Amino acid sequence: MKKNKPMRKVEPASGYPPEEGRYVRGNDYSPVAVVVILIHNQESIPPDIEHLVRVGVESGAALSGTLQTENIDIEKIICNVVANPNIRYLILFGPESPGHQCGDALSMLVQNGVDERRRILGTQALTPYLFNLPMEYIA
């Protein structure tokens, strides 16, 4: 039987996490980040959603937060995940957001990547463009 080597944990990059947003920071050495799809305006986020975000870090995630748009919010997630090499898994849940289709956009990004115009391939989202990131971050 082949033994798995333990993953080496490293310090996240200086200034981690680089992007501000609606998230909480947890265990920097965790391999998990949690994303809850948000279908409410920022002023009317239900306590249940805030509770789910807190439970993410209380359960050991490196970051736990919300996703509302198929472009800027995904860019922020990418920046914060790339800045922490310990993060290997992204847990995405919640009802799909009508119009933005941000859950679909994030899933399709992982599955299909982007085209030369930085449009997320295969998504039904309205504006799935990642203009503000270097291509190596997107990859």
N, CA, C and O atoms as CSV, one atom per row, in Angstrom:
chain,resi,resn,atom,element,x,y,z
A,1,MET,N,N,0.833,-1.167,0.000
A,1,MET,CA,C,0.000,0.000,0.000
A,1,MET,C,C,0.894,1.251,0.000
A,1,MET,O,O,1.844,1.352,0.776
A,2,LYS,N,N,0.573,2.176,-0.867
A,2,LYS,CA,C,1.358,3.398,-1.001
A,2,LYS,C,C,0.935,4.396,0.074
A,2,LYS,O,O,-0.255,4.651,0.260
A,3,LYS,N,N,1.915,4.956,0.779
A,3,LYS,CA,C,1.628,5.952,1.816
A,3,LYS,C,C,1.597,7.342,1.208
A,3,LYS,O,O,2.466,7.698,0.411
A,4,ASN,N,N,0.609,8.118,1.578
A,4,ASN,CA,C,0.545,9.510,1.128
A,4,ASN,C,C,1.465,10.356,1.992
A,4,ASN,O,O,1.513,10.201,3.212
A,5,LYS,N,N,2.182,11.239,1.350
A,5,LYS,CA,C,3.015,12.176,2.096
A,5,LYS,C,C,2.121,13.274,2.643
A,5,LYS,O,O,1.200,13.712,1.952
A,6,PRO,N,N,2.365,13.727,3.857
A,6,PRO,CA,C,1.569,14.840,4.376
A,6,PRO,C,C,1.871,16.106,3.570
A,6,PRO,O,O,3.004,16.335,3.149
A,7,MET,N,N,0.832,16.923,3.365
A,7,MET,CA,C,1.033,18.178,2.654
A,7,MET,C,C,1.810,19.137,3.536
A,7,MET,O,O,1.522,19.282,4.724
A,8,ARG,N,N,2.777,19.777,2.952
A,8,ARG,CA,C,3.567,20.766,3.672
A,8,ARG,C,C,2.777,22.056,3.762
A,8,ARG,O,O,2.307,22.566,2.745
A,9,LYS,N,N,2.625,22.581,4.938
A,9,LYS,CA,C,1.908,23.829,5.144
A,9,LYS,C,C,2.894,24.979,5.088
A,9,LYS,O,O,4.006,24.882,5.607
A,10,VAL,N,N,2.480,26.074,4.454
A,10,VAL,CA,C,3.349,27.235,4.305
A,10,VAL,C,C,2.620,28.492,4.756
A,10,VAL,O,O,1.391,28.532,4.817
A,11,GLU,N,N,3.395,29.505,5.066
A,11,GLU,CA,C,2.819,30.807,5.408
A,11,GLU,C,C,2.181,31.413,4.159
A,11,GLU,O,O,2.785,31.372,3.087
A,12,PRO,N,N,0.980,31.971,4.270
A,12,PRO,CA,C,0.413,32.692,3.126
A,12,PRO,C,C,1.276,33.902,2.784
A,12,PRO,O,O,2.100,34.336,3.590
A,13,ALA,N,N,1.083,34.430,1.607
A,13,ALA,CA,C,1.844,35.593,1.146
A,13,ALA,C,C,1.661,36.774,2.093
A,13,ALA,O,O,0.638,36.890,2.768
A,14,SER,N,N,2.649,37.634,2.133
A,14,SER,CA,C,2.576,38.852,2.935
A,14,SER,C,C,1.361,39.674,2.495
A,14,SER,O,O,1.103,39.818,1.301
A,15,GLY,N,N,0.631,40.203,3.454
A,15,GLY,CA,C,-0.554,40.992,3.128
A,15,GLY,C,C,-1.788,40.159,2.839
A,15,GLY,O,O,-2.793,40.671,2.344
A,16,TYR,N,N,-1.709,38.867,3.150
A,16,TYR,CA,C,-2.843,37.966,2.917
A,16,TYR,C,C,-3.944,38.247,3.923
A,16,TYR,O,O,-3.654,38.501,5.092
A,17,PRO,N,N,-5.183,38.209,3.503
A,17,PRO,CA,C,-5.688,38.136,2.142
A,17,PRO,C,C,-5.653,39.521,1.485
A,17,PRO,O,O,-5.974,40.520,2.128
A,18,PRO,N,N,-5.266,39.579,0.212
A,18,PRO,CA,C,-5.061,40.874,-0.428
A,18,PRO,C,C,-6.338,41.637,-0.758
A,18,PRO,O,O,-6.319,42.866,-0.826
A,19,GLU,N,N,-7.431,40.940,-0.960
A,19,GLU,CA,C,-8.677,41.600,-1.364
A,19,GLU,C,C,-9.669,41.672,-0.215
A,19,GLU,O,O,-9.896,40.688,0.490
A,20,GLU,N,N,-10.253,42.843,-0.036
A,20,GLU,CA,C,-11.324,43.000,0.948
A,20,GLU,C,C,-12.603,42.422,0.359
A,20,GLU,O,O,-12.733,42.288,-0.858
A,21,GLY,N,N,-13.533,42.085,1.222
A,21,GLY,CA,C,-14.803,41.541,0.758
A,21,GLY,C,C,-15.649,41.087,1.923
A,21,GLY,O,O,-15.343,41.369,3.082
A,22,ARG,N,N,-16.722,40.378,1.602
A,22,ARG,CA,C,-17.626,39.847,2.616
A,22,ARG,C,C,-17.184,38.428,2.962
A,22,ARG,O,O,-17.775,37.454,2.496
A,23,TYR,N,N,-16.155,38.324,3.772
A,23,TYR,CA,C,-15.656,37.029,4.206
A,23,TYR,C,C,-15.032,37.181,5.584
A,23,TYR,O,O,-14.761,38.288,6.050
A,24,VAL,N,N,-14.813,36.041,6.221
A,24,VAL,CA,C,-14.072,36.010,7.476
A,24,VAL,C,C,-12.882,35.084,7.291
A,24,VAL,O,O,-12.929,34.122,6.525
A,25,ARG,N,N,-11.829,35.396,8.004
A,25,ARG,CA,C,-10.584,34.641,7.908
A,25,ARG,C,C,-10.532,33.638,9.042
A,25,ARG,O,O,-10.883,33.943,10.182
A,26,GLY,N,N,-10.090,32.439,8.712
A,26,GLY,CA,C,-9.995,31.388,9.711
A,26,GLY,C,C,-8.592,30.859,9.829
A,26,GLY,O,O,-7.655,31.622,10.069
A,27,ASN,N,N,-8.432,29.565,9.665
A,27,ASN,CA,C,-7.162,28.863,9.808
A,27,ASN,C,C,-6.357,28.994,8.508
A,27,ASN,O,O,-6.692,28.359,7.508
A,28,ASP,N,N,-5.313,29.803,8.518
A,28,ASP,CA,C,-4.503,30.037,7.318
A,28,ASP,C,C,-3.890,28.764,6.746
A,28,ASP,O,O,-3.526,28.731,5.571
A,29,TYR,N,N,-3.772,27.729,7.550
A,29,TYR,CA,C,-3.157,26.486,7.100
A,29,TYR,C,C,-4.173,25.461,6.601
A,29,TYR,O,O,-3.801,24.348,6.229
A,30,SER,N,N,-5.436,25.828,6.591
A,30,SER,CA,C,-6.485,24.933,6.113
A,30,SER,C,C,-6.444,24.835,4.591
A,30,SER,O,O,-6.107,25.808,3.917
A,31,PRO,N,N,-6.782,23.671,4.045
A,31,PRO,CA,C,-6.827,23.524,2.591
A,31,PRO,C,C,-8.180,23.921,1.986
A,31,PRO,O,O,-8.400,23.726,0.791
A,32,VAL,N,N,-9.081,24.474,2.797
A,32,VAL,CA,C,-10.456,24.714,2.346
A,32,VAL,C,C,-10.842,26.187,2.441
A,32,VAL,O,O,-10.492,26.884,3.393
A,33,ALA,N,N,-11.580,26.639,1.415
A,33,ALA,CA,C,-12.268,27.929,1.452
A,33,ALA,C,C,-13.745,27.647,1.185
A,33,ALA,O,O,-14.078,26.756,0.404
A,34,VAL,N,N,-14.619,28.399,1.828
A,34,VAL,CA,C,-16.058,28.199,1.709
A,34,VAL,C,C,-16.684,29.432,1.068
A,34,VAL,O,O,-16.375,30.564,1.440
A,35,VAL,N,N,-17.576,29.194,0.089
A,35,VAL,CA,C,-18.260,30.281,-0.605
A,35,VAL,C,C,-19.753,30.015,-0.586
A,35,VAL,O,O,-20.213,28.967,-1.037
A,36,VAL,N,N,-20.515,30.981,-0.055
A,36,VAL,CA,C,-21.969,30.905,-0.019
A,36,VAL,C,C,-22.502,31.872,-1.077
A,36,VAL,O,O,-22.187,33.062,-1.044
A,37,ILE,N,N,-23.305,31.369,-2.014
A,37,ILE,CA,C,-23.899,32.243,-3.025
A,37,ILE,C,C,-24.900,33.157,-2.336
A,37,ILE,O,O,-25.741,32.702,-1.560
A,38,LEU,N,N,-24.803,34.443,-2.626
A,38,LEU,CA,C,-25.637,35.456,-1.983
A,38,LEU,C,C,-26.637,35.997,-2.994
A,38,LEU,O,O,-26.247,36.516,-4.040
A,39,ILE,N,N,-27.926,35.879,-2.686
A,39,ILE,CA,C,-28.964,36.384,-3.581
A,39,ILE,C,C,-29.686,37.590,-2.992
A,39,ILE,O,O,-30.717,38.016,-3.512
A,40,HIS,N,N,-29.149,38.135,-1.917
A,40,HIS,CA,C,-29.756,39.274,-1.231
A,40,HIS,C,C,-28.871,40.504,-1.377
A,40,HIS,O,O,-27.663,40.384,-1.584
A,41,ASN,N,N,-29.469,41.684,-1.270
A,41,ASN,CA,C,-28.683,42.913,-1.233
A,41,ASN,C,C,-27.859,42.928,0.047
A,41,ASN,O,O,-28.235,42.319,1.049
A,42,GLN,N,N,-26.742,43.622,0.002
A,42,GLN,CA,C,-25.838,43.674,1.154
A,42,GLN,C,C,-26.551,44.173,2.409
A,42,GLN,O,O,-26.251,43.726,3.516
A,43,GLU,N,N,-27.490,45.094,2.238
A,43,GLU,CA,C,-28.200,45.666,3.390
A,43,GLU,C,C,-29.197,44.691,4.005
A,43,GLU,O,O,-29.633,44.885,5.140
A,44,SER,N,N,-29.563,43.642,3.263
A,44,SER,CA,C,-30.596,42.734,3.770
A,44,SER,C,C,-30.137,41.272,3.805
A,44,SER,O,O,-30.925,40.362,3.547
A,45,ILE,N,N,-28.863,41.057,4.125
A,45,ILE,CA,C,-28.362,39.688,4.231
A,45,ILE,C,C,-28.996,39.034,5.455
A,45,ILE,O,O,-28.869,39.547,6.566
A,46,PRO,N,N,-29.678,37.901,5.259
A,46,PRO,CA,C,-30.320,37.231,6.398
A,46,PRO,C,C,-29.299,36.703,7.400
A,46,PRO,O,O,-28.192,36.321,7.019
A,47,PRO,N,N,-29.668,36.682,8.675
A,47,PRO,CA,C,-28.772,36.142,9.703
A,47,PRO,C,C,-28.335,34.702,9.411
A,47,PRO,O,O,-27.231,34.304,9.784
A,48,ASP,N,N,-29.192,33.923,8.748
A,48,ASP,CA,C,-28.832,32.536,8.424
A,48,ASP,C,C,-27.607,32.472,7.524
A,48,ASP,O,O,-26.756,31.598,7.691
A,49,ILE,N,N,-27.511,33.391,6.572
A,49,ILE,CA,C,-26.359,33.411,5.667
A,49,ILE,C,C,-25.107,33.815,6.445
A,49,ILE,O,O,-24.052,33.200,6.287
A,50,GLU,N,N,-25.221,34.832,7.273
A,50,GLU,CA,C,-24.079,35.245,8.093
A,50,GLU,C,C,-23.625,34.105,8.998
A,50,GLU,O,O,-22.428,33.915,9.213
A,51,HIS,N,N,-24.583,33.351,9.523
A,51,HIS,CA,C,-24.262,32.204,10.373
A,51,HIS,C,C,-23.503,31.141,9.573
A,51,HIS,O,O,-22.515,30.594,10.064
A,52,LEU,N,N,-23.953,30.841,8.345
A,52,LEU,CA,C,-23.273,29.849,7.514
A,52,LEU,C,C,-21.826,30.254,7.236
A,52,LEU,O,O,-20.927,29.414,7.251
A,53,VAL,N,N,-21.607,31.539,6.984
A,53,VAL,CA,C,-20.248,32.029,6.739
A,53,VAL,C,C,-19.389,31.820,7.985
A,53,VAL,O,O,-18.252,31.358,7.882
A,54,ARG,N,N,-19.919,32.153,9.154
A,54,ARG,CA,C,-19.161,31.965,10.398
A,54,ARG,C,C,-18.874,30.487,10.658
A,54,ARG,O,O,-17.784,30.134,11.108
A,55,VAL,N,N,-19.851,29.626,10.374
A,55,VAL,CA,C,-19.661,28.188,10.587
A,55,VAL,C,C,-18.516,27.666,9.716
A,55,VAL,O,O,-17.798,26.749,10.113
A,56,GLY,N,N,-18.351,28.248,8.537
A,56,GLY,CA,C,-17.239,27.837,7.675
A,56,GLY,C,C,-15.899,27.953,8.368
A,56,GLY,O,O,-15.115,27.004,8.360
A,57,VAL,N,N,-15.621,29.105,8.970
A,57,VAL,CA,C,-14.328,29.263,9.648
A,57,VAL,C,C,-14.309,28.543,10.989
A,57,VAL,O,O,-13.263,28.045,11.407
A,58,GLU,N,N,-15.437,28.482,11.660
A,58,GLU,CA,C,-15.480,27.741,12.925
A,58,GLU,C,C,-15.224,26.254,12.700
A,58,GLU,O,O,-14.785,25.552,13.612
A,59,SER,N,N,-15.495,25.778,11.495
A,59,SER,CA,C,-15.259,24.373,11.146
A,59,SER,C,C,-13.859,24.146,10.601
A,59,SER,O,O,-13.496,23.017,10.270
A,60,GLY,N,N,-13.058,25.229,10.503
A,60,GLY,CA,C,-11.666,25.060,10.127
A,60,GLY,C,C,-11.251,25.619,8.779
A,60,GLY,O,O,-10.089,25.476,8.400
A,61,ALA,N,N,-12.152,26.251,8.039
A,61,ALA,CA,C,-11.781,26.785,6.720
A,61,ALA,C,C,-10.807,27.950,6.844
A,61,ALA,O,O,-10.780,28.653,7.854
A,62,ALA,N,N,-10.009,28.139,5.798
A,62,ALA,CA,C,-9.081,29.276,5.748
A,62,ALA,C,C,-9.850,30.580,5.564
A,62,ALA,O,O,-9.558,31.579,6.222
A,63,LEU,N,N,-10.820,30.565,4.679
A,63,LEU,CA,C,-11.682,31.720,4.411
A,63,LEU,C,C,-13.101,31.214,4.229
A,63,LEU,O,O,-13.318,30.095,3.766
A,64,SER,N,N,-14.063,32.046,4.597
A,64,SER,CA,C,-15.460,31.721,4.367
A,64,SER,C,C,-16.177,33.030,4.082
A,64,SER,O,O,-16.078,33.983,4.856
A,65,GLY,N,N,-16.904,33.072,2.960
A,65,GLY,CA,C,-17.570,34.315,2.601
A,65,GLY,C,C,-18.647,34.106,1.566
A,65,GLY,O,O,-19.060,32.979,1.295
A,66,THR,N,N,-19.099,35.209,0.989
A,66,THR,CA,C,-20.207,35.166,0.043
A,66,THR,C,C,-19.750,35.534,-1.367
A,66,THR,O,O,-18.709,36.159,-1.568
A,67,LEU,N,N,-20.567,35.122,-2.329
A,67,LEU,CA,C,-20.341,35.389,-3.744
A,67,LEU,C,C,-21.630,35.948,-4.322
A,67,LEU,O,O,-22.681,35.313,-4.230
A,68,GLN,N,N,-21.554,37.141,-4.921
A,68,GLN,CA,C,-22.760,37.759,-5.458
A,68,GLN,C,C,-22.668,38.073,-6.945
A,68,GLN,O,O,-23.693,38.102,-7.626
A,69,THR,N,N,-21.469,38.307,-7.465
A,69,THR,CA,C,-21.351,38.653,-8.883
A,69,THR,C,C,-20.412,37.694,-9.607
A,69,THR,O,O,-19.516,37.098,-9.009
A,70,GLU,N,N,-20.640,37.568,-10.893
A,70,GLU,CA,C,-19.894,36.630,-11.724
A,70,GLU,C,C,-18.584,37.186,-12.264
A,70,GLU,O,O,-17.943,36.553,-13.102
A,71,ASN,N,N,-18.185,38.351,-11.799
A,71,ASN,CA,C,-16.937,38.932,-12.292
A,71,ASN,C,C,-16.086,39.445,-11.121
A,71,ASN,O,O,-15.128,38.778,-10.730
A,72,ILE,N,N,-16.406,40.584,-10.569
A,72,ILE,CA,C,-15.588,41.182,-9.503
A,72,ILE,C,C,-15.449,40.241,-8.301
A,72,ILE,O,O,-14.346,40.054,-7.789
A,73,ASP,N,N,-16.549,39.655,-7.853
A,73,ASP,CA,C,-16.457,38.763,-6.687
A,73,ASP,C,C,-15.609,37.527,-6.982
A,73,ASP,O,O,-14.850,37.081,-6.121
A,74,ILE,N,N,-15.727,36.969,-8.185
A,74,ILE,CA,C,-14.890,35.816,-8.541
A,74,ILE,C,C,-13.427,36.236,-8.595
A,74,ILE,O,O,-12.551,35.481,-8.173
A,75,GLU,N,N,-13.154,37.429,-9.110
A,75,GLU,CA,C,-11.775,37.921,-9.127
A,75,GLU,C,C,-11.215,38.031,-7.712
A,75,GLU,O,O,-10.061,37.676,-7.475
A,76,LYS,N,N,-12.020,38.519,-6.773
A,76,LYS,CA,C,-11.560,38.630,-5.384
A,76,LYS,C,C,-11.281,37.260,-4.780
A,76,LYS,O,O,-10.298,37.082,-4.060
A,77,ILE,N,N,-12.143,36.297,-5.072
A,77,ILE,CA,C,-11.921,34.939,-4.571
A,77,ILE,C,C,-10.605,34.394,-5.118
A,77,ILE,O,O,-9.803,33.833,-4.371
A,78,ILE,N,N,-10.382,34.560,-6.417
A,78,ILE,CA,C,-9.151,34.063,-7.029
A,78,ILE,C,C,-7.930,34.693,-6.372
A,78,ILE,O,O,-6.982,33.989,-6.024
A,79,CYS,N,N,-7.942,36.011,-6.200
A,79,CYS,CA,C,-6.792,36.692,-5.574
A,79,CYS,C,C,-6.515,36.146,-4.187
A,79,CYS,O,O,-5.362,35.890,-3.843
A,80,ASN,N,N,-7.545,35.967,-3.395
A,80,ASN,CA,C,-7.348,35.512,-2.023
A,80,ASN,C,C,-6.937,34.041,-1.954
A,80,ASN,O,O,-6.173,33.655,-1.069
A,81,VAL,N,N,-7.429,33.228,-2.864
A,81,VAL,CA,C,-7.036,31.818,-2.884
A,81,VAL,C,C,-5.603,31.670,-3.390
A,81,VAL,O,O,-4.829,30.892,-2.833
A,82,VAL,N,N,-5.246,32.403,-4.430
A,82,VAL,CA,C,-3.885,32.329,-4.967
A,82,VAL,C,C,-2.865,32.797,-3.927
A,82,VAL,O,O,-1.740,32.298,-3.900
A,83,ALA,N,N,-3.240,33.735,-3.084
A,83,ALA,CA,C,-2.323,34.263,-2.058
A,83,ALA,C,C,-2.078,33.282,-0.920
A,83,ALA,O,O,-1.180,33.492,-0.104
A,84,ASN,N,N,-2.863,32.220,-0.856
A,84,ASN,CA,C,-2.670,31.206,0.189
A,84,ASN,C,C,-2.483,29.844,-0.470
A,84,ASN,O,O,-3.469,29.201,-0.830
A,85,PRO,N,N,-1.247,29.390,-0.636
A,85,PRO,CA,C,-0.994,28.121,-1.319
A,85,PRO,C,C,-1.503,26.898,-0.564
A,85,PRO,O,O,-1.485,25.793,-1.108
A,86,ASN,N,N,-1.952,27.068,0.666
A,86,ASN,CA,C,-2.508,25.940,1.403
A,86,ASN,C,C,-3.918,25.589,0.927
A,86,ASN,O,O,-4.353,24.448,1.087
A,87,ILE,N,N,-4.633,26.547,0.347
A,87,ILE,CA,C,-6.014,26.304,-0.087
A,87,ILE,C,C,-5.999,25.449,-1.350
A,87,ILE,O,O,-5.402,25.814,-2.363
A,88,ARG,N,N,-6.665,24.309,-1.264
A,88,ARG,CA,C,-6.761,23.360,-2.368
A,88,ARG,C,C,-8.196,23.069,-2.773
A,88,ARG,O,O,-8.441,22.577,-3.875
A,89,TYR,N,N,-9.144,23.366,-1.899
A,89,TYR,CA,C,-10.544,23.013,-2.136
A,89,TYR,C,C,-11.428,24.236,-1.912
A,89,TYR,O,O,-11.203,25.030,-0.998
A,90,LEU,N,N,-12.432,24.367,-2.763
A,90,LEU,CA,C,-13.400,25.448,-2.642
A,90,LEU,C,C,-14.771,24.809,-2.537
A,90,LEU,O,O,-15.211,24.111,-3.451
A,91,ILE,N,N,-15.445,25.048,-1.425
A,91,ILE,CA,C,-16.798,24.529,-1.234
A,91,ILE,C,C,-17.761,25.641,-1.602
A,91,ILE,O,O,-17.744,26.710,-0.992
A,92,LEU,N,N,-18.602,25.394,-2.598
A,92,LEU,CA,C,-19.567,26.376,-3.103
A,92,LEU,C,C,-20.963,25.843,-2.860
A,92,LEU,O,O,-21.276,24.716,-3.244
A,93,PHE,N,N,-21.812,26.653,-2.218
A,93,PHE,CA,C,-23.192,26.207,-2.022
A,93,PHE,C,C,-24.133,27.390,-1.899
A,93,PHE,O,O,-23.711,28.540,-1.772
A,94,GLY,N,N,-25.412,27.078,-1.941
A,94,GLY,CA,C,-26.467,28.085,-1.859
A,94,GLY,C,C,-27.274,28.085,-3.135
A,94,GLY,O,O,-26.864,27.495,-4.134
A,95,PRO,N,N,-28.426,28.745,-3.109
A,95,PRO,CA,C,-29.253,28.811,-4.327
A,95,PRO,C,C,-28.582,29.689,-5.383
A,95,PRO,O,O,-27.952,30.693,-5.052
A,96,GLU,N,N,-28.718,29.313,-6.634
A,96,GLU,CA,C,-28.132,30.094,-7.718
A,96,GLU,C,C,-28.747,31.482,-7.755
A,96,GLU,O,O,-29.942,31.647,-7.510
A,97,SER,N,N,-27.934,32.471,-8.060
A,97,SER,CA,C,-28.425,33.843,-8.127
A,97,SER,C,C,-29.023,34.104,-9.509
A,97,SER,O,O,-28.355,33.916,-10.526
A,98,PRO,N,N,-30.284,34.539,-9.540
A,98,PRO,CA,C,-30.892,34.835,-10.846
A,98,PRO,C,C,-30.153,35.998,-11.508
A,98,PRO,O,O,-29.749,36.947,-10.836
A,99,GLY,N,N,-29.982,35.922,-12.802
A,99,GLY,CA,C,-29.299,36.995,-13.518
A,99,GLY,C,C,-27.798,36.825,-13.504
A,99,GLY,O,O,-27.197,36.557,-14.544
A,100,HIS,N,N,-27.187,36.974,-12.353
A,100,HIS,CA,C,-25.726,36.880,-12.270
A,100,HIS,C,C,-25.209,35.472,-12.538
A,100,HIS,O,O,-24.143,35.306,-13.131
A,101,GLN,N,N,-25.956,34.456,-12.107
A,101,GLN,CA,C,-25.523,33.068,-12.298
A,101,GLN,C,C,-24.070,32.862,-11.846
A,101,GLN,O,O,-23.271,32.214,-12.522
A,102,CYS,N,N,-23.760,33.441,-10.673
A,102,CYS,CA,C,-22.361,33.413,-10.218
A,102,CYS,C,C,-21.887,32.013,-9.833
A,102,CYS,O,O,-20.706,31.706,-9.995
A,103,GLY,N,N,-22.764,31.169,-9.334
A,103,GLY,CA,C,-22.374,29.792,-9.024
A,103,GLY,C,C,-22.015,29.038,-10.289
A,103,GLY,O,O,-21.022,28.311,-10.326
A,104,ASP,N,N,-22.823,29.211,-11.328
A,104,ASP,CA,C,-22.540,28.596,-12.621
A,104,ASP,C,C,-21.223,29.130,-13.179
A,104,ASP,O,O,-20.411,28.365,-13.701
A,105,ALA,N,N,-21.010,30.440,-13.070
A,105,ALA,CA,C,-19.782,31.049,-13.592
A,105,ALA,C,C,-18.549,30.479,-12.893
A,105,ALA,O,O,-17.565,30.146,-13.555
A,106,LEU,N,N,-18.589,30.362,-11.572
A,106,LEU,CA,C,-17.437,29.834,-10.842
A,106,LEU,C,C,-17.201,28.364,-11.189
A,106,LEU,O,O,-16.058,27.949,-11.376
A,107,SER,N,N,-18.263,27.584,-11.275
A,107,SER,CA,C,-18.136,26.171,-11.648
A,107,SER,C,C,-17.561,26.012,-13.050
A,107,SER,O,O,-16.682,25.180,-13.274
A,108,MET,N,N,-18.057,26.812,-13.994
A,108,MET,CA,C,-17.572,26.731,-15.371
A,108,MET,C,C,-16.125,27.220,-15.490
A,108,MET,O,O,-15.367,26.726,-16.325
A,109,LEU,N,N,-15.746,28.188,-14.658
A,109,LEU,CA,C,-14.354,28.634,-14.653
A,109,LEU,C,C,-13.431,27.478,-14.282
A,109,LEU,O,O,-12.411,27.255,-14.935
A,110,VAL,N,N,-13.791,26.753,-13.243
A,110,VAL,CA,C,-12.973,25.620,-12.808
A,110,VAL,C,C,-12.954,24.539,-13.897
A,110,VAL,O,O,-11.911,23.942,-14.163
A,111,GLN,N,N,-14.096,24.294,-14.516
A,111,GLN,CA,C,-14.196,23.245,-15.535
A,111,GLN,C,C,-13.548,23.619,-16.858
A,111,GLN,O,O,-12.831,22.815,-17.454
A,112,ASN,N,N,-13.805,24.861,-17.326
A,112,ASN,CA,C,-13.471,25.218,-18.705
A,112,ASN,C,C,-12.448,26.334,-18.872
A,112,ASN,O,O,-11.882,26.493,-19.954
A,113,GLY,N,N,-12.203,27.111,-17.816
A,113,GLY,CA,C,-11.286,28.236,-17.948
A,113,GLY,C,C,-11.905,29.417,-18.677
A,113,GLY,O,O,-13.124,29.589,-18.683
A,114,VAL,N,N,-11.057,30.225,-19.288
A,114,VAL,CA,C,-11.504,31.427,-19.996
A,114,VAL,C,C,-10.971,31.416,-21.421
A,114,VAL,O,O,-10.019,30.702,-21.734
A,115,ASP,N,N,-11.596,32.217,-22.282
A,115,ASP,CA,C,-11.092,32.364,-23.646
A,115,ASP,C,C,-10.101,33.524,-23.703
A,115,ASP,O,O,-9.754,34.097,-22.671
A,116,GLU,N,N,-9.647,33.868,-24.902
A,116,GLU,CA,C,-8.646,34.926,-25.054
A,116,GLU,C,C,-9.163,36.302,-24.643
A,116,GLU,O,O,-8.371,37.204,-24.371
A,117,ARG,N,N,-10.489,36.471,-24.595
A,117,ARG,CA,C,-11.070,37.744,-24.130
A,117,ARG,C,C,-11.336,37.720,-22.623
A,117,ARG,O,O,-11.916,38.659,-22.078
A,118,ARG,N,N,-10.911,36.646,-21.953
A,118,ARG,CA,C,-11.081,36.451,-20.508
A,118,ARG,C,C,-12.536,36.223,-20.103
A,118,ARG,O,O,-12.928,36.504,-18.970
A,119,ARG,N,N,-13.316,35.720,-21.026
A,119,ARG,CA,C,-14.700,35.355,-20.745
A,119,ARG,C,C,-14.712,33.906,-20.262
A,119,ARG,O,O,-14.083,33.039,-20.868
A,120,ILE,N,N,-15.431,33.649,-19.165
A,120,ILE,CA,C,-15.542,32.292,-18.631
A,120,ILE,C,C,-16.320,31.444,-19.634
A,120,ILE,O,O,-17.438,31.788,-20.016
A,121,LEU,N,N,-15.723,30.343,-20.052
A,121,LEU,CA,C,-16.317,29.486,-21.070
A,121,LEU,C,C,-17.444,28.626,-20.516
A,121,LEU,O,O,-17.326,28.042,-19.439
A,122,GLY,N,N,-18.548,28.557,-21.273
A,122,GLY,CA,C,-19.640,27.647,-20.950
A,122,GLY,C,C,-20.629,28.123,-19.917
A,122,GLY,O,O,-21.534,27.371,-19.557
A,123,THR,N,N,-20.498,29.333,-19.427
A,123,THR,CA,C,-21.417,29.808,-18.389
A,123,THR,C,C,-22.631,30.516,-18.987
A,123,THR,O,O,-22.584,31.020,-20.109
A,124,GLN,N,N,-23.704,30.543,-18.225
A,124,GLN,CA,C,-24.921,31.257,-18.597
A,124,GLN,C,C,-24.958,32.662,-17.993
A,124,GLN,O,O,-25.919,33.400,-18.210
A,125,ALA,N,N,-23.932,33.036,-17.244
A,125,ALA,CA,C,-23.876,34.351,-16.582
A,125,ALA,C,C,-23.860,35.472,-17.615
A,125,ALA,O,O,-23.420,35.282,-18.749
A,126,LEU,N,N,-24.346,36.642,-17.209
A,126,LEU,CA,C,-24.467,37.775,-18.134
A,126,LEU,C,C,-23.136,38.439,-18.467
A,126,LEU,O,O,-22.881,38.751,-19.630
A,127,THR,N,N,-22.291,38.658,-17.478
A,127,THR,CA,C,-21.014,39.360,-17.713
A,127,THR,C,C,-19.856,38.615,-17.034
A,127,THR,O,O,-19.268,39.118,-16.078
A,128,PRO,N,N,-19.538,37.431,-17.527
A,128,PRO,CA,C,-18.514,36.598,-16.880
A,128,PRO,C,C,-17.102,36.887,-17.374
A,128,PRO,O,O,-16.432,36.003,-17.909
A,129,TYR,N,N,-16.655,38.116,-17.194
A,129,TYR,CA,C,-15.335,38.519,-17.656
A,129,TYR,C,C,-14.418,38.785,-16.465
A,129,TYR,O,O,-14.828,39.402,-15.482
A,130,LEU,N,N,-13.185,38.320,-16.559
A,130,LEU,CA,C,-12.200,38.501,-15.498
A,130,LEU,C,C,-11.081,39.400,-16.020
A,130,LEU,O,O,-9.968,38.937,-16.273
A,131,PHE,N,N,-11.382,40.670,-16.176
A,131,PHE,CA,C,-10.459,41.631,-16.788
A,131,PHE,C,C,-9.333,42.077,-15.862
A,131,PHE,O,O,-8.284,42.508,-16.343
A,132,ASN,N,N,-9.520,41.986,-14.559
A,132,ASN,CA,C,-8.606,42.607,-13.608
A,132,ASN,C,C,-7.559,41.676,-13.012
A,132,ASN,O,O,-6.934,42.009,-12.005
A,133,LEU,N,N,-7.364,40.524,-13.621
A,133,LEU,CA,C,-6.425,39.534,-13.082
A,133,LEU,C,C,-5.388,39.139,-14.118
A,133,LEU,O,O,-5.693,39.087,-15.310
A,134,PRO,N,N,-4.172,38.862,-13.683
A,134,PRO,CA,C,-3.205,38.261,-14.606
A,134,PRO,C,C,-3.679,36.861,-15.000
A,134,PRO,O,O,-4.313,36.173,-14.199
A,135,MET,N,N,-3.384,36.448,-16.199
A,135,MET,CA,C,-3.814,35.125,-16.678
A,135,MET,C,C,-3.264,33.989,-15.801
A,135,MET,O,O,-3.914,32.954,-15.649
A,136,GLU,N,N,-2.060,34.182,-15.221
A,136,GLU,CA,C,-1.525,33.106,-14.373
A,136,GLU,C,C,-2.357,32.910,-13.102
A,136,GLU,O,O,-2.412,31.799,-12.574
A,137,TYR,N,N,-2.999,33.962,-12.605
A,137,TYR,CA,C,-3.902,33.799,-11.463
A,137,TYR,C,C,-5.128,32.993,-11.876
A,137,TYR,O,O,-5.568,32.102,-11.151
A,138,ILE,N,N,-5.675,33.313,-13.044
A,138,ILE,CA,C,-6.864,32.623,-13.539
A,138,ILE,C,C,-6.553,31.146,-13.759
A,138,ILE,O,O,-7.359,30.278,-13.425
A,139,ALA,N,N,-5.381,30.868,-14.322
A,139,ALA,CA,C,-4.993,29.466,-14.567
A,139,ALA,C,C,-4.880,28.720,-13.247
A,139,ALA,O,O,-4.565,27.530,-13.235
